[in-house]
Structures are given as structure tokens and as C-alpha cells.
């Protein structure tokens, strides 16, 4: 049976970059979790992060997996997520994996097969649905609906990433779709279900990664208009449009704190729920609860959610002719 720790969940981290640091900072706001160990390919970075989190660095991945941990947060570059997830699951530990959970659908199925084989919890770290604002919005719309959602519009584009960022490196699975576009894919899937058709236009860099992508996605119940970019500055809001009104999730909607609901009858509702702790704490607390319950997947970011998100990105990349090493 899956592990069901009664004491605080003991975490290990693979990776020691910016998102790993944010996870450590957020973990301080999760009483039911503790950081125990850190491993990264750069020992000095692992040591610094472990010191910041009152934890111990490990000399090797094998040492981390053999340590007294219940779960591992995978915070490496996109191209190694699936590899590390399979290794952690095979070692009998639960996995909270940064998005995207894998480069493509085939890799994801390999990870999920490993989770089933070892009966361990696996969850893609897709943070928006765990924010207080998003949950309050769900509750509000259940009581005062905008009708069936027929259109999801979401996107974000930034032009501030430094030229040496891994986002621009083809050999490290850079590009806007995997890093930014997956958030829009989540929002569309969460409200519209499984995509039936994906039409994509995009702009590629000289180095072979997608600098900008614009997607029209058809679902049984409606449409989604999504964009992601790395070479222009574009506002990061989102809209859910139904038959009785629409919702605006304001800028940086993937860290939702403010939403406006406008109904056809003239009503306007403002929802404000500021986040605490950096935001990753909400998904982590949910993950810890699942682990204690002996669950194998999240009802909010289910394995099917992960399948449907990566399917949209796979279709978009296929149109752009974008493949990475090992695919």
C-alpha cells in the first residue's frame, strides 16, 4: 500500500535552481511538511539550498533515494523530469514534479506506468487550482454560474529573460510552450475537458525553440485561445466566457489573487484572495494530504489532467516541427 506518514511529510528535492528555492521558501508555510535532503548536479548549489532549508545535502541521487524521506519534489530542467520521476517512484517514494511532468505524452505514460507499478503518489505541480482565489471562484460559480463555459482565453509573454537563459536552449528543452504555455493548457482543460483539435501558429528562434506560439483549441464544449511567448511583452490575464457572463482572472492569473465576474444582467462581482507564502505552499499542502490518505493521484490535477495538457502541447509542437533530443 502507499506510504501514509502520520508525522510531517519528509521531503527531498532534486535540483537547486530558482524554483527549488521558491519551494523551500513556501515549505515554511506548510506545517505538515519538512525538508530533509537536497541533491543537485552542482554540489555547491545543493549545499546552499540545504542550508537555507535547514536540511542536509546528498552526495548522489542514490543517497537521496535511500534516505529517510517520504516524497521528492523534482525541480530540474524540463528534459529530465520524466527520468527523475521514474527513478524516484522505483525507489518507493512519492513524487511532486514540476511542470511539465514530461516532455511529451509518451514520456508521461512511462512515468504514470511506474507510479502504478509501485503504487506511489504522483502529481504534476500545477499550482493555480490550489490558490484560495481559484477555489473561491469555483465555489462562487457553483452557486451563481455564468452558464456553461464556452471560451477560455489565456496567455502570457515576456521579453525579459536573459539571453543565456535555458528558455532559449534547444538542448535543454527550452521554449515558451513547455514553460509558459502549459499553464494555459491547464486552464483550458480544467474548464473544457479533452481537446479535439489544435491549430497552431508560431515563431521559432535561430536556435530552434519556440519564441511565440498562438493556439486555437477545439473542445466538445467550446474553444480555447492560448498564447505564450519569449520575445514580446504581453499581459498575463485570462477569461472564462459562458452563456450568462464571463470571468476575468487578472494579471499573473496563474498566481490568481483577483477575479472579476460580470453577468449579462449587469451584476459585477469582485473576488480578492491574496496568496500567502509564495504560492507553492498550497499545492504542497494538498500533496501532503493526499499522501497521508494513501491516495495515488490528485482529484484537482489528476493523471488525466496531465495527459490532456501535454497532448495539447504535443500537437502544437508537432505543427511547429519542434522536437527535442531523446524524443
Phi and psi in degrees as GROMACS dihedral restraints (atoms count N, CA, C in turn):
[ dihedral_restraints ]
;  ai    aj    ak    al  type     phi  dphi    fc
    3     4     5     6     1   -60.1    20    10
    4     5     6     7     1   151.4    20    10
    6     7     8     9     1   -62.5    20    10
    7     8     9    10     1   141.9    20    10
    9    10    11    12     1  -133.5    20    10
   10    11    12    13     1    73.6    20    10
   12    13    14    15     1   -64.1    20    10
   13    14    15    16     1   136.8    20    10
   15    16    17    18     1   -94.4    20    10
   16    17    18    19     1   -30.4    20    10
   18    19    20    21     1   -78.9    20    10
   19    20    21    22     1   174.6    20    10
   21    22    23    24     1   -51.8    20    10
   22    23    24    25     1   138.7    20    10
   24    25    26    27     1   -65.4    20    10
   25    26    27    28     1   128.6    20    10
   27    28    29    30     1   -94.3    20    10
   28    29    30    31     1   117.5    20    10
   30    31    32    33     1  -102.0    20    10
   31    32    33    34     1   145.3    20    10
   33    34    35    36     1  -113.2    20    10
   34    35    36    37     1   157.2    20    10
   36    37    38    39     1  -124.1    20    10
   37    38    39    40     1   135.7    20    10
   39    40    41    42     1  -107.4    20    10
   40    41    42    43     1   117.1    20    10
   42    43    44    45     1   110.3    20    10
   43    44    45    46     1   151.9    20    10
   45    46    47    48     1  -143.4    20    10
   46    47    48    49     1    31.6    20    10
   48    49    50    51     1   -88.3    20    10
   49    50    51    52     1  -158.7    20    10
   51    52    53    54     1   -63.9    20    10
   52    53    54    55     1   -41.2    20    10
   54    55    56    57     1   -70.0    20    10
   55    56    57    58     1   -31.9    20    10
   57    58    59    60     1   -65.0    20    10
   58    59    60    61     1   -39.6    20    10
   60    61    62    63     1   -64.1    20    10
   61    62    63    64     1   -40.1    20    10
   63    64    65    66     1   -63.8    20    10
   64    65    66    67     1   -37.3    20    10
   66    67    68    69     1   -63.8    20    10
   67    68    69    70     1   -44.3    20    10
   69    70    71    72     1   -60.8    20    10
   70    71    72    73     1   -44.2    20    10
   72    73    74    75     1   -62.8    20    10
   73    74    75    76     1   -41.1    20    10
   75    76    77    78     1   -70.5    20    10
   76    77    78    79     1   -30.6    20    10
   78    79    80    81     1   -62.1    20    10
   79    80    81    82     1   -25.1    20    10
   81    82    83    84     1   -64.8    20    10
   82    83    84    85     1   -17.3    20    10
   84    85    86    87     1  -101.4    20    10
   85    86    87    88     1    13.4    20    10
   87    88    89    90     1  -121.4    20    10
   88    89    90    91     1    90.8    20    10
   90    91    92    93     1   -58.5    20    10
   91    92    93    94     1   -27.0    20    10
   93    94    95    96     1   -86.6    20    10
   94    95    96    97     1    14.7    20    10
   96    97    98    99     1  -138.3    20    10
   97    98    99   100     1   151.4    20    10
   99   100   101   102     1  -138.6    20    10
  100   101   102   103     1   142.6    20    10
  102   103   104   105     1   -89.0    20    10
  103   104   105   106     1   128.3    20    10
  105   106   107   108     1  -109.8    20    10
  106   107   108   109     1   -46.1    20    10
  108   109   110   111     1  -143.7    20    10
  109   110   111   112     1   155.0    20    10
  111   112   113   114     1  -135.0    20    10
  112   113   114   115     1   136.2    20    10
  114   115   116   117     1  -133.0    20    10
  115   116   117   118     1   139.3    20    10
  117   118   119   120     1  -148.5    20    10
  118   119   120   121     1   161.9    20    10
  120   121   122   123     1   -67.1    20    10
  121   122   123   124     1   -23.0    20    10
  123   124   125   126     1  -101.9    20    10
  124   125   126   127     1   104.5    20    10
  126   127   128   129     1   -56.4    20    10
  127   128   129   130     1   -36.3    20    10
  129   130   131   132     1   -67.5    20    10
  130   131   132   133     1   -36.0    20    10
  132   133   134   135     1   -69.2    20    10
  133   134   135   136     1   -40.2    20    10
  135   136   137   138     1   -63.4    20    10
  136   137   138   139     1   -41.0    20    10
  138   139   140   141     1   -64.7    20    10
  139   140   141   142     1   -42.1    20    10
  141   142   143   144     1   -65.5    20    10
  142   143   144   145     1   -42.1    20    10
  144   145   146   147     1   -68.2    20    10
  145   146   147   148     1   -40.3    20    10
  147   148   149   150     1   -61.5    20    10
  148   149   150   151     1   -41.1    20    10
  150   151   152   153     1   -62.0    20    10
  151   152   153   154     1   -42.6    20    10
  153   154   155   156     1   -64.6    20    10
  154   155   156   157     1   -29.8    20    10
  156   157   158   159     1  -101.7    20    10
  157   158   159   160     1    11.7    20    10
  159   160   161   162     1    56.1    20    10
  160   161   162   163     1    44.8    20    10
  162   163   164   165     1  -128.2    20    10
  163   164   165   166     1  -172.7    20    10
  165   166   167   168     1  -118.7    20    10
  166   167   168   169     1   138.2    20    10
  168   169   170   171     1   -79.3    20    10
  169   170   171   172     1   152.7    20    10
  171   172   173   174     1  -110.7    20    10
  172   173   174   175     1   147.0    20    10
  174   175   176   177     1   -78.3    20    10
  175   176   177   178     1   -19.1    20    10
  177   178   179   180     1  -153.1    20    10
  178   179   180   181     1   162.5    20    10
  180   181   182   183     1   -61.4    20    10
  181   182   183   184     1   -40.3    20    10
  183   184   185   186     1   -60.4    20    10
  184   185   186   187     1   -38.8    20    10
  186   187   188   189     1   -66.7    20    10
  187   188   189   190     1   -39.2    20    10
  189   190   191   192     1   -61.9    20    10
  190   191   192   193     1   -46.0    20    10
  192   193   194   195     1   -70.8    20    10
  193   194   195   196     1   -21.8    20    10
  195   196   197   198     1   -90.8    20    10
  196   197   198   199     1    -2.0    20    10
  198   199   200   201     1   -83.0    20    10
  199   200   201   202     1   177.9    20    10
  201   202   203   204     1   -85.2    20    10
  202   203   204   205     1    61.3    20    10
  204   205   206   207     1  -117.0    20    10
  205   206   207   208     1   155.8    20    10
  207   208   209   210     1   -99.2    20    10
  208   209   210   211     1   -29.1    20    10
  210   211   212   213     1  -150.8    20    10
  211   212   213   214     1   158.9    20    10
  213   214   215   216     1  -127.3    20    10
  214   215   216   217     1   134.0    20    10
  216   217   218   219     1   -97.6    20    10
  217   218   219   220     1   121.5    20    10
  219   220   221   222     1   -96.3    20    10
  220   221   222   223     1   118.0    20    10
  222   223   224   225     1  -129.3    20    10
  223   224   225   226     1    35.7    20    10
  225   226   227   228     1   -93.8    20    10
  226   227   228   229     1  -173.6    20    10
  228   229   230   231     1   -68.9    20    10
  229   230   231   232     1   159.3    20    10
  231   232   233   234     1   -54.4    20    10
  232   233   234   235     1   -39.1    20    10
  234   235   236   237     1   -69.4    20    10
  235   236   237   238     1   -12.9    20    10
  237   238   239   240     1  -110.1    20    10
  238   239   240   241     1     0.1    20    10
  240   241   242   243     1   -56.8    20    10
  241   242   243   244     1   -51.0    20    10
  243   244   245   246     1   -64.3    20    10
  244   245   246   247     1   -40.8    20    10
  246   247   248   249     1   -59.2    20    10
  247   248   249   250     1   -50.0    20    10
  249   250   251   252     1   -69.8    20    10
  250   251   252   253     1   -36.5    20    10
  252   253   254   255     1   -60.9    20    10
  253   254   255   256     1   -44.3    20    10
  255   256   257   258     1   -62.6    20    10
  256   257   258   259     1   -41.0    20    10
  258   259   260   261     1   -64.3    20    10
  259   260   261   262     1   -42.4    20    10
  261   262   263   264     1   -66.8    20    10
  262   263   264   265     1   -44.1    20    10
  264   265   266   267     1   -63.5    20    10
  265   266   267   268     1   -40.5    20    10
  267   268   269   270     1   -63.9    20    10
  268   269   270   271     1   -27.3    20    10
  270   271   272   273     1   -82.4    20    10
  271   272   273   274     1     0.6    20    10
  273   274   275   276     1    85.7    20    10
  274   275   276   277     1    19.8    20    10
  276   277   278   279     1  -109.0    20    10
  277   278   279   280     1   150.2    20    10
  279   280   281   282     1   -74.2    20    10
  280   281   282   283     1   156.5    20    10
  282   283   284   285     1  -129.3    20    10
  283   284   285   286     1   127.7    20    10
  285   286   287   288     1  -112.6    20    10
  286   287   288   289     1   109.1    20    10
  288   289   290   291     1  -111.4    20    10
  289   290   291   292     1   130.1    20    10
  291   292   293   294     1   -56.9    20    10
  292   293   294   295     1   151.8    20    10
  294   295   296   297     1   -76.5    20    10
  295   296   297   298     1   149.9    20    10
  297   298   299   300     1   -73.1    20    10
  298   299   300   301     1   149.0    20    10
  300   301   302   303     1   -63.6    20    10
  301   302   303   304     1   -23.7    20    10
  303   304   305   306     1  -158.7    20    10
  304   305   306   307     1   166.8    20    10
  306   307   308   309     1   -71.0    20    10
  307   308   309   310     1   -30.6    20    10
  309   310   311   312     1  -154.7    20    10
  310   311   312   313     1   176.2    20    10
  312   313   314   315     1   -64.8    20    10
  313   314   315   316     1   -37.2    20    10
  315   316   317   318     1   -64.1    20    10
  316   317   318   319     1   -44.4    20    10
  318   319   320   321     1   -61.3    20    10
  319   320   321   322     1   -42.5    20    10
  321   322   323   324     1   -60.5    20    10
  322   323   324   325     1   -43.3    20    10
  324   325   326   327     1   -62.0    20    10
  325   326   327   328     1   -33.9    20    10
  327   328   329   330     1   -63.9    20    10
  328   329   330   331     1   -40.7    20    10
  330   331   332   333     1   -65.7    20    10
  331   332   333   334     1   -46.4    20    10
  333   334   335   336     1   -66.5    20    10
  334   335   336   337     1   -33.5    20    10
  336   337   338   339     1   -64.0    20    10
  337   338   339   340     1   -39.9    20    10
  339   340   341   342     1   -65.6    20    10
  340   341   342   343     1   -39.5    20    10
  342   343   344   345     1   -62.6    20    10
  343   344   345   346     1   -41.8    20    10
  345   346   347   348     1   -66.4    20    10
  346   347   348   349     1   -42.4    20    10
  348   349   350   351     1   -60.2    20    10
  349   350   351   352     1   -40.7    20    10
  351   352   353   354     1  -101.1    20    10
  352   353   354   355     1     2.0    20    10
  354   355   356   357     1    50.0    20    10
  355   356   357   358     1    58.5    20    10
  357   358   359   360     1  -125.6    20    10
  358   359   360   361     1   149.2    20    10
  360   361   362   363     1   -68.2    20    10
  361   362   363   364     1   130.5    20    10
  363   364   365   366     1  -131.1    20    10
  364   365   366   367     1   130.6    20    10
  366   367   368   369     1  -142.5    20    10
  367   368   369   370     1   132.9    20    10
  369   370   371   372     1   -76.5    20    10
  370   371   372   373     1   133.7    20    10
  372   373   374   375     1   -81.7    20    10
  373   374   375   376     1    78.1    20    10
  375   376   377   378     1  -105.9    20    10
  376   377   378   379     1   102.6    20    10
  378   379   380   381     1   -77.2    20    10
  379   380   381   382     1   -30.0    20    10
  381   382   383   384     1   -52.3    20    10
  382   383   384   385     1   -43.1    20    10
  384   385   386   387     1   -68.2    20    10
  385   386   387   388     1   -11.2    20    10
  387   388   389   390     1   -95.5    20    10
  388   389   390   391     1    -8.3    20    10
  390   391   392   393     1   -68.7    20    10
  391   392   393   394     1   144.3    20    10
  393   394   395   396     1   -55.5    20    10
  394   395   396   397     1   -37.0    20    10
  396   397   398   399     1   -64.1    20    10
  397   398   399   400     1   -45.2    20    10
  399   400   401   402     1   -64.2    20    10
  400   401   402   403     1   -41.0    20    10
  402   403   404   405     1   -69.2    20    10
  403   404   405   406     1   -37.2    20    10
  405   406   407   408     1   -66.9    20    10
  406   407   408   409     1   -37.6    20    10
  408   409   410   411     1   -62.1    20    10
  409   410   411   412     1   -44.8    20    10
  411   412   413   414     1   -57.3    20    10
  412   413   414   415     1   -45.2    20    10
  414   415   416   417     1   -64.5    20    10
  415   416   417   418     1   -42.8    20    10
  417   418   419   420     1   -63.1    20    10
  418   419   420   421     1   -45.8    20    10
  420   421   422   423     1   -70.3    20    10
  421   422   423   424     1   -23.6    20    10
  423   424   425   426     1   -68.0    20    10
  424   425   426   427     1   -31.1    20    10
  426   427   428   429     1   -93.1    20    10
  427   428   429   430     1   -32.3    20    10
  429   430   431   432     1  -135.0    20    10
  430   431   432   433     1    75.3    20    10
  432   433   434   435     1   -67.4    20    10
  433   434   435   436     1   156.2    20    10
  435   436   437   438     1   -95.9    20    10
  436   437   438   439     1    17.0    20    10
  438   439   440   441     1    82.4    20    10
  439   440   441   442     1   178.7    20    10
  441   442   443   444     1   -58.3    20    10
  442   443   444   445     1   132.5    20    10
  444   445   446   447     1   -72.6    20    10
  445   446   447   448     1   124.3    20    10
  447   448   449   450     1  -112.7    20    10
  448   449   450   451     1   -16.3    20    10
  450   451   452   453     1  -142.9    20    10
  451   452   453   454     1   131.2    20    10
  453   454   455   456     1  -118.6    20    10
  454   455   456   457     1   125.1    20    10
  456   457   458   459     1  -121.7    20    10
  457   458   459   460     1   125.9    20    10
  459   460   461   462     1  -155.6    20    10
  460   461   462   463     1   148.4    20    10
  462   463   464   465     1   177.9    20    10
  463   464   465   466     1   169.5    20    10
  465   466   467   468     1  -163.0    20    10
  466   467   468   469     1   144.0    20    10
  468   469   470   471     1  -143.1    20    10
  469   470   471   472     1   136.2    20    10
  471   472   473   474     1  -126.1    20    10
  472   473   474   475     1   145.7    20    10
  474   475   476   477     1  -118.7    20    10
  475   476   477   478     1    20.7    20    10
  477   478   479   480     1  -105.5    20    10
  478   479   480   481     1    -3.4    20    10
  480   481   482   483     1   -66.3    20    10
  481   482   483   484     1   135.1    20    10
  483   484   485   486     1   -64.5    20    10
  484   485   486   487     1   154.4    20    10
  486   487   488   489     1   -61.5    20    10
  487   488   489   490     1   -27.5    20    10
  489   490   491   492     1   -92.0    20    10
  490   491   492   493     1    10.4    20    10
  492   493   494   495     1   -63.4    20    10
  493   494   495   496     1   147.3    20    10
  495   496   497   498     1   -63.6    20    10
  496   497   498   499     1   -17.5    20    10
  498   499   500   501     1   -59.3    20    10
  499   500   501   502     1   -24.1    20    10
  501   502   503   504     1  -101.4    20    10
  502   503   504   505     1     6.8    20    10
  504   505   506   507     1  -102.4    20    10
  505   506   507   508     1   113.7    20    10
  507   508   509   510     1   -63.3    20    10
  508   509   510   511     1   -38.4    20    10
  510   511   512   513     1   -72.9    20    10
  511   512   513   514     1    -4.6    20    10
  513   514   515   516     1  -120.4    20    10
  514   515   516   517     1    24.4    20    10
  516   517   518   519     1    56.8    20    10
  517   518   519   520     1    45.5    20    10
  519   520   521   522     1   -76.7    20    10
  520   521   522   523     1  -174.5    20    10
  522   523   524   525     1   118.5    20    10
  523   524   525   526     1   162.1    20    10
  525   526   527   528     1   -78.9    20    10
  526   527   528   529     1   -31.1    20    10
  528   529   530   531     1   -64.2    20    10
  529   530   531   532     1   -50.6    20    10
  531   532   533   534     1   -69.4    20    10
  532   533   534   535     1   -32.6    20    10
  534   535   536   537     1   -87.9    20    10
  535   536   537   538     1   -41.5    20    10
  537   538   539   540     1  -110.6    20    10
  538   539   540   541     1   -43.6    20    10
  540   541   542   543     1   -61.8    20    10
  541   542   543   544     1   -26.4    20    10
  543   544   545   546     1   -65.6    20    10
  544   545   546   547     1   -26.4    20    10
  546   547   548   549     1   -64.6    20    10
  547   548   549   550     1   -45.7    20    10
  549   550   551   552     1   -63.4    20    10
  550   551   552   553     1   -38.4    20    10
  552   553   554   555     1   -60.6    20    10
  553   554   555   556     1   -40.4    20    10
  555   556   557   558     1   -59.8    20    10
  556   557   558   559     1   -48.9    20    10
  558   559   560   561     1   -61.2    20    10
  559   560   561   562     1   -41.1    20    10
  561   562   563   564     1   -64.8    20    10
  562   563   564   565     1   -46.0    20    10
  564   565   566   567     1   -64.5    20    10
  565   566   567   568     1   -39.1    20    10
  567   568   569   570     1   -64.2    20    10
  568   569   570   571     1   -31.1    20    10
  570   571   572   573     1  -105.8    20    10
  571   572   573   574     1   -19.6    20    10
  573   574   575   576     1  -121.6    20    10
  574   575   576   577     1   -13.4    20    10
  576   577   578   579     1    94.4    20    10
  577   578   579   580     1  -137.5    20    10
  579   580   581   582     1   -92.2    20    10
  580   581   582   583     1   131.8    20    10
  582   583   584   585     1   -70.6    20    10
  583   584   585   586     1   143.9    20    10
  585   586   587   588     1  -107.0    20    10
  586   587   588   589     1   -27.6    20    10
  588   589   590   591     1  -154.8    20    10
  589   590   591   592     1   139.1    20    10
  591   592   593   594     1  -128.0    20    10
  592   593   594   595     1   119.9    20    10
  594   595   596   597     1  -109.1    20    10
  595   596   597   598     1   131.6    20    10
  597   598   599   600     1  -133.9    20    10
  598   599   600   601     1   135.2    20    10
  600   601   602   603     1  -119.8    20    10
  601   602   603   604     1   146.9    20    10
  603   604   605   606     1  -158.0    20    10
  604   605   606   607     1   172.5    20    10
  606   607   608   609     1  -131.1    20    10
  607   608   609   610     1   125.9    20    10
  609   610   611   612     1  -103.4    20    10
  610   611   612   613     1   151.9    20    10
  612   613   614   615     1   -84.9    20    10
  613   614   615   616     1   166.7    20    10
  615   616   617   618     1   -61.8    20    10
  616   617   618   619     1   -26.7    20    10
  618   619   620   621     1   -84.6    20    10
  619   620   621   622     1    -1.2    20    10
  621   622   623   624     1    92.4    20    10
  622   623   624   625     1    18.1    20    10
  624   625   626   627     1  -112.7    20    10
  625   626   627   628     1   159.4    20    10
  627   628   629   630     1   -77.7    20    10
  628   629   630   631     1   116.8    20    10
  630   631   632   633     1   -82.8    20    10
  631   632   633   634     1   -31.1    20    10
  633   634   635   636     1  -153.0    20    10
  634   635   636   637     1   139.0    20    10
  636   637   638   639     1  -140.2    20    10
  637   638   639   640     1   136.3    20    10
  639   640   641   642     1  -123.3    20    10
  640   641   642   643     1   124.5    20    10
  642   643   644   645     1  -120.4    20    10
  643   644   645   646     1   133.9    20    10
  645   646   647   648     1  -108.8    20    10
  646   647   648   649     1   122.0    20    10
  648   649   650   651     1  -122.8    20    10
  649   650   651   652     1   128.8    20    10
  651   652   653   654     1  -101.0    20    10
  652   653   654   655     1   134.0    20    10
  654   655   656   657     1  -121.8    20    10
  655   656   657   658     1   167.0    20    10
  657   658   659   660     1   -59.9    20    10
  658   659   660   661     1   -35.1    20    10
  660   661   662   663     1   -99.7    20    10
  661   662   663   664     1    -6.4    20    10
  663   664   665   666     1   172.0    20    10
  664   665   666   667     1  -156.2    20    10
  666   667   668   669     1  -131.9    20    10
  667   668   669   670     1   157.9    20    10
  669   670   671   672     1  -130.2    20    10
  670   671   672   673     1   139.4    20    10
  672   673   674   675     1  -117.0    20    10
  673   674   675   676     1   114.1    20    10
  675   676   677   678     1  -127.5    20    10
  676   677   678   679     1   146.7    20    10
  678   679   680   681     1  -146.3    20    10
  679   680   681   682     1   155.1    20    10
  681   682   683   684     1  -149.7    20    10
  682   683   684   685     1   144.4    20    10
  684   685   686   687     1  -157.2    20    10
  685   686   687   688     1   159.3    20    10
  687   688   689   690     1  -126.9    20    10
  688   689   690   691     1     3.3    20    10
  690   691   692   693     1  -128.8    20    10
  691   692   693   694     1     6.1    20    10
  693   694   695   696     1  -138.2    20    10
  694   695   696   697     1   160.3    20    10
  696   697   698   699     1  -100.1    20    10
  697   698   699   700     1   116.3    20    10
  699   700   701   702     1  -132.1    20    10
  700   701   702   703     1   140.4    20    10
  702   703   704   705     1   -62.7    20    10
  703   704   705   706     1   143.0    20    10
  705   706   707   708     1  -105.4    20    10
  706   707   708   709     1    59.6    20    10
  708   709   710   711     1  -107.4    20    10
  709   710   711   712     1   177.3    20    10
  711   712   713   714     1  -148.0    20    10
  712   713   714   715     1   159.1    20    10
  714   715   716   717     1  -136.8    20    10
  715   716   717   718     1   139.7    20    10
  717   718   719   720     1  -115.8    20    10
  718   719   720   721     1   118.1    20    10
  720   721   722   723     1  -113.4    20    10
  721   722   723   724     1   125.7    20    10
  723   724   725   726     1  -118.3    20    10
  724   725   726   727     1  -172.5    20    10
  726   727   728   729     1   -78.3    20    10
  727   728   729   730     1   -20.0    20    10
  729   730   731   732     1  -112.2    20    10
  730   731   732   733     1     0.3    20    10
  732   733   734   735     1   163.1    20    10
  733   734   735   736     1  -171.2    20    10
  735   736   737   738     1  -147.1    20    10
  736   737   738   739     1   159.9    20    10
  738   739   740   741     1  -118.2    20    10
  739   740   741   742     1   134.9    20    10
  741   742   743   744     1  -109.0    20    10
  742   743   744   745     1   119.6    20    10
  744   745   746   747     1   -93.3    20    10
  745   746   747   748     1   116.1    20    10
  747   748   749   750     1   -75.2    20    10
  748   749   750   751     1   174.5    20    10
  750   751   752   753     1   -44.2    20    10
  751   752   753   754     1   141.9    20    10
  753   754   755   756     1    57.9    20    10
  754   755   756   757     1    53.4    20    10
  756   757   758   759     1   -61.0    20    10
  757   758   759   760     1   -23.2    20    10
  759   760   761   762     1   -73.3    20    10
  760   761   762   763     1   -14.0    20    10
  762   763   764   765     1  -115.5    20    10
  763   764   765   766     1    64.5    20    10
  765   766   767   768     1   -66.4    20    10
  766   767   768   769     1   131.0    20    10
  768   769   770   771     1  -134.0    20    10
  769   770   771   772     1   -19.0    20    10
  771   772   773   774     1  -145.2    20    10
  772   773   774   775     1   130.1    20    10
  774   775   776   777     1  -136.2    20    10
  775   776   777   778     1   145.6    20    10
  777   778   779   780     1  -118.0    20    10
  778   779   780   781     1   127.6    20    10
  780   781   782   783     1  -110.6    20    10
  781   782   783   784     1   122.2    20    10
  783   784   785   786     1  -118.2    20    10
  784   785   786   787     1   122.8    20    10
  786   787   788   789     1   -98.6    20    10
  787   788   789   790     1   156.1    20    10
  789   790   791   792     1   -61.7    20    10
  790   791   792   793     1   -25.8    20    10
  792   793   794   795     1   -84.4    20    10
  793   794   795   796     1     5.4    20    10
  795   796   797   798     1   100.7    20    10
  796   797   798   799     1   -11.3    20    10
  798   799   800   801     1   -66.6    20    10
  799   800   801   802     1   140.3    20    10
  801   802   803   804     1  -129.7    20    10
  802   803   804   805     1   123.4    20    10
  804   805   806   807     1  -117.5    20    10
  805   806   807   808     1   128.7    20    10
  807   808   809   810     1  -105.5    20    10
  808   809   810   811     1   129.4    20    10
  810   811   812   813     1  -114.2    20    10
  811   812   813   814     1   127.9    20    10
  813   814   815   816     1  -130.4    20    10
  814   815   816   817     1   120.4    20    10
  816   817   818   819     1  -141.5    20    10
  817   818   819   820     1    84.8    20    10
  819   820   821   822     1   -59.4    20    10
  820   821   822   823     1   142.2    20    10
  822   823   824   825     1   -86.2    20    10
  823   824   825   826     1   155.2    20    10
  825   826   827   828     1  -121.8    20    10
  826   827   828   829     1   152.2    20    10
  828   829   830   831     1    76.2    20    10
  829   830   831   832     1    13.8    20    10
  831   832   833   834     1    90.6    20    10
  832   833   834   835     1   -14.3    20    10
  834   835   836   837     1   101.7    20    10
  835   836   837   838     1   -36.1    20    10
  837   838   839   840     1   -70.8    20    10
  838   839   840   841     1   -16.2    20    10
  840   841   842   843     1   -63.8    20    10
  841   842   843   844     1   -31.6    20    10
  843   844   845   846     1   -69.0    20    10
  844   845   846   847     1   -46.8    20    10
  846   847   848   849     1   -66.5    20    10
  847   848   849   850     1   -33.8    20    10
  849   850   851   852     1   -68.8    20    10
  850   851   852   853     1   -41.2    20    10
  852   853   854   855     1   -62.5    20    10
  853   854   855   856     1   -40.7    20    10
  855   856   857   858     1   -61.9    20    10
  856   857   858   859     1   -45.3    20    10
  858   859   860   861     1   -60.3    20    10
  859   860   861   862     1   -43.5    20    10
  861   862   863   864     1   -62.3    20    10
  862   863   864   865     1   -40.3    20    10
  864   865   866   867     1   -62.5    20    10
  865   866   867   868     1   -43.2    20    10
  867   868   869   870     1   -60.8    20    10
  868   869   870   871     1   -42.7    20    10
  870   871   872   873     1   -62.9    20    10
  871   872   873   874     1   -41.3    20    10
  873   874   875   876     1   -65.0    20    10
  874   875   876   877     1   -32.7    20    10
  876   877   878   879     1   -80.2    20    10
  877   878   879   880     1    -8.3    20    10
  879   880   881   882     1    77.8    20    10
  880   881   882   883     1    19.4    20    10
  882   883   884   885     1   -74.5    20    10
  883   884   885   886     1   155.3    20    10
  885   886   887   888     1  -107.5    20    10
  886   887   888   889     1   -12.2    20    10
  888   889   890   891     1  -156.8    20    10
  889   890   891   892     1   164.6    20    10
  891   892   893   894     1   -89.6    20    10
  892   893   894   895     1   140.1    20    10
  894   895   896   897     1   -74.1    20    10
  895   896   897   898     1   -17.5    20    10
  897   898   899   900     1   -93.9    20    10
  898   899   900   901     1   -36.3    20    10
  900   901   902   903     1  -125.2    20    10
  901   902   903   904     1    76.6    20    10
  903   904   905   906     1   -74.6    20    10
  904   905   906   907     1   169.9    20    10
  906   907   908   909     1   -61.9    20    10
  907   908   909   910     1   -34.8    20    10
  909   910   911   912     1   -67.6    20    10
  910   911   912   913     1   -35.6    20    10
  912   913   914   915     1   -56.9    20    10
  913   914   915   916     1   -48.0    20    10
  915   916   917   918     1   -62.0    20    10
  916   917   918   919     1   -41.7    20    10
  918   919   920   921     1   -59.3    20    10
  919   920   921   922     1   -45.3    20    10
  921   922   923   924     1   -70.9    20    10
  922   923   924   925     1   -34.6    20    10
  924   925   926   927     1   -65.3    20    10
  925   926   927   928     1   -50.0    20    10
  927   928   929   930     1   -69.0    20    10
  928   929   930   931     1   -27.0    20    10
  930   931   932   933     1   -63.2    20    10
  931   932   933   934     1   -38.7    20    10
  933   934   935   936     1   -64.2    20    10
  934   935   936   937     1   -44.1    20    10
  936   937   938   939     1   -69.5    20    10
  937   938   939   940     1   -36.7    20    10
  939   940   941   942     1   -59.2    20    10
  940   941   942   943     1   -44.8    20    10
  942   943   944   945     1   -64.5    20    10
  943   944   945   946     1   -40.9    20    10
  945   946   947   948     1   -65.4    20    10
  946   947   948   949     1   -44.2    20    10
  948   949   950   951     1   -67.1    20    10
  949   950   951   952     1   -34.2    20    10
  951   952   953   954     1   -62.2    20    10
  952   953   954   955     1   -41.2    20    10
  954   955   956   957     1   -63.7    20    10
  955   956   957   958     1   -38.8    20    10
  957   958   959   960     1   -80.6    20    10
  958   959   960   961     1    -8.4    20    10
  960   961   962   963     1    71.1    20    10
  961   962   963   964     1    31.9    20    10
  963   964   965   966     1  -101.9    20    10
  964   965   966   967     1   112.2    20    10
  966   967   968   969     1  -127.2    20    10
  967   968   969   970     1   151.5    20    10
  969   970   971   972     1  -114.1    20    10
  970   971   972   973     1   162.9    20    10
  972   973   974   975     1   -56.7    20    10
  973   974   975   976     1   136.6    20    10
  975   976   977   978     1    89.9    20    10
  976   977   978   979     1    -7.2    20    10
